Amino acid sequence: MYPSFQSPSFSSTCLAGRTVLITGGSGALGQVMVARLLAHGARVVNLDPCAFPLPLPPQLQSRLASVPVDITDEQAVTDFFQASCAVDGEPCAPDTVICHAGAVLPGAIESYTYADWKKTFELNLNAHFLVSRAAIPLLQRKATAEQPARILFTSSWVGQVPWPGNGAYSPSKAALDMFAKGLARELADRHIRVNILAPGIVGAGMALKQWNEDAQYQKRAKLAIPVGQLQSADSVAEATLFLCSRASDYMTGATLLVDGGASLYPMI
Ligand SMILES: NC(=O)c1ccc[n+]([C@@H]2O[C@H](COP(=O)([O-])OP(=O)(O)OC[C@H]3O[C@@H](n4cnc5c(N)ncnc54)[C@H](O)[C@@H]3O)[C@@H](O)[C@H]2O)c1
């Protein structure tokens, strides 16, 4: 008898029966990630103050719930999770949580305001502490040795490589990386996997905005990507699918770096 050559992890129904909660799912990368997860059978709950912008076919739309929660607000996060993540009165406890929302407030450190510093850390780090802390008891309910639950953090390649002019962004992502690794250790024996996705410079969202508005940024970014092209949002969505799939069951505390080799170069 030959073994099956078909991967059980990547069929179009590989996430059927799964509930994925994502923060920041309405953004440039988030909406593509959400669509990818829906297209592979997941139910998705999107916590984002902005409405979901992407028109979806009805069969996918019916599995998406959008809830306008500001994840920097401790009370709002607590209230949402204490209601067992109720959406329209229906419980929607997740088996997977993607802490994805983030922002960059660019600027050189010498002229950087303390307000921007705090705002960056509030969203890129503190909010993910609030969300993951609140989610652990719910994930625990779903997690088994055979079917682990998951927390995934969207970090960035610049969490480990300094990039001039991005103010608090790199330090906030570096702190997020260490938070995730500590959490991975704490939750490993409770069958909750915790991993990090570190994208590169994406031709969408915050990086595209900087690319379009800041000539210095664009010049530096062109030199910094060995494969010679901006990353697509699809590339980030594919890596997300992998980290949500059974194919990554044996990973925890790991960083999946998908950056076109950007982190190979010393900064120019
Ligand atoms: N675009 C890139 O090149 C790139 C590269 C590496 C990593 N990332 C990371 O990917 C993530 C998304 O980036 P993007 O480019 O899609 O950004 P984006 O600005 O397009 O999307 C961010 C989303 O987060 C939401 N958000 C903001 N504040 C929130 C809050 N308080 N509560 C809940 N949601 C909130 C916004 O409404 C928005 O929908 C970020 O964590 C970012 O650091 C982006």
The ligand as a MOL file (V3000), in Angstrom:
LIG
                    3D

  0  0  0     0  0            999 V3000
M  V30 BEGIN CTAB
M  V30 COUNTS 44 48 0 0 0
M  V30 BEGIN ATOM
M  V30 1 N 2.7760 46.4780 4.4540 0
M  V30 2 C 3.9590 45.9810 4.7110 0
M  V30 3 O 4.9080 46.1390 3.9350 0
M  V30 4 C 4.2130 45.1810 5.9490 0
M  V30 5 C 5.4390 44.5170 6.0630 0
M  V30 6 C 5.7080 43.7740 7.2130 0
M  V30 7 C 4.7550 43.6840 8.2000 0
M  V30 8 N 3.5630 44.3350 8.0660 0 CHG=1
M  V30 9 C 2.5960 44.2200 9.1610 0
M  V30 10 O 1.3660 43.7690 8.6400 0
M  V30 11 C 0.2990 44.3150 9.4250 0
M  V30 12 C -0.7070 45.0340 8.5200 0
M  V30 13 O -0.0320 45.9550 7.7150 0
M  V30 14 P -0.7710 46.6930 6.5040 0
M  V30 15 O 0.2800 47.2180 5.6240 0
M  V30 16 O -1.8240 45.8070 5.9200 0 CHG=-1
M  V30 17 O -1.4400 47.9200 7.2840 0
M  V30 18 P -2.8350 48.6620 7.0370 0
M  V30 19 O -2.6630 50.0070 7.6330 0
M  V30 20 O -3.2830 48.5530 5.6360 0
M  V30 21 O -3.8380 47.8210 7.9470 0
M  V30 22 C -3.8310 47.8870 9.3400 0
M  V30 23 C -5.2230 47.5120 9.8340 0
M  V30 24 O -5.1990 47.5510 11.2730 0
M  V30 25 C -6.4020 48.1640 11.7070 0
M  V30 26 N -6.2270 48.7800 13.0300 0
M  V30 27 C -5.5380 49.9080 13.3220 0
M  V30 28 N -5.6850 50.2090 14.6070 0
M  V30 29 C -6.4700 49.2490 15.1460 0
M  V30 30 C -7.0030 49.0300 16.4410 0
M  V30 31 N -6.7240 49.8720 17.4460 0
M  V30 32 N -7.7890 47.9440 16.6520 0
M  V30 33 C -8.0540 47.0710 15.6340 0
M  V30 34 N -7.5840 47.2420 14.3670 0
M  V30 35 C -6.8120 48.3200 14.1450 0
M  V30 36 C -6.6920 49.2410 10.6520 0
M  V30 37 O -8.0520 49.6640 10.6910 0
M  V30 38 C -6.3060 48.5070 9.3820 0
M  V30 39 O -7.4270 47.8250 8.8350 0
M  V30 40 C 0.9460 45.2350 10.4580 0
M  V30 41 O 1.1430 44.5430 11.6750 0
M  V30 42 C 2.2970 45.5320 9.8380 0
M  V30 43 O 3.2690 45.8830 10.7980 0
M  V30 44 C 3.2700 45.0820 6.9760 0
M  V30 END ATOM
M  V30 BEGIN BOND
M  V30 1 1 1 2
M  V30 2 2 2 3
M  V30 3 1 2 4
M  V30 4 1 4 5
M  V30 5 2 4 44
M  V30 6 2 5 6
M  V30 7 1 6 7
M  V30 8 2 7 8
M  V30 9 1 8 9
M  V30 10 1 8 44
M  V30 11 1 9 10
M  V30 12 1 9 42
M  V30 13 1 10 11
M  V30 14 1 11 12
M  V30 15 1 11 40
M  V30 16 1 12 13
M  V30 17 1 13 14
M  V30 18 2 14 15
M  V30 19 1 14 16
M  V30 20 1 14 17
M  V30 21 1 17 18
M  V30 22 2 18 19
M  V30 23 1 18 20
M  V30 24 1 18 21
M  V30 25 1 21 22
M  V30 26 1 22 23
M  V30 27 1 23 24
M  V30 28 1 23 38
M  V30 29 1 24 25
M  V30 30 1 25 26
M  V30 31 1 25 36
M  V30 32 1 26 27
M  V30 33 1 26 35
M  V30 34 2 27 28
M  V30 35 1 28 29
M  V30 36 1 29 30
M  V30 37 2 29 35
M  V30 38 1 30 31
M  V30 39 2 30 32
M  V30 40 1 32 33
M  V30 41 2 33 34
M  V30 42 1 34 35
M  V30 43 1 36 37
M  V30 44 1 36 38
M  V30 45 1 38 39
M  V30 46 1 40 41
M  V30 47 1 40 42
M  V30 48 1 42 43
M  V30 END BOND
M  V30 END CTAB
M  END
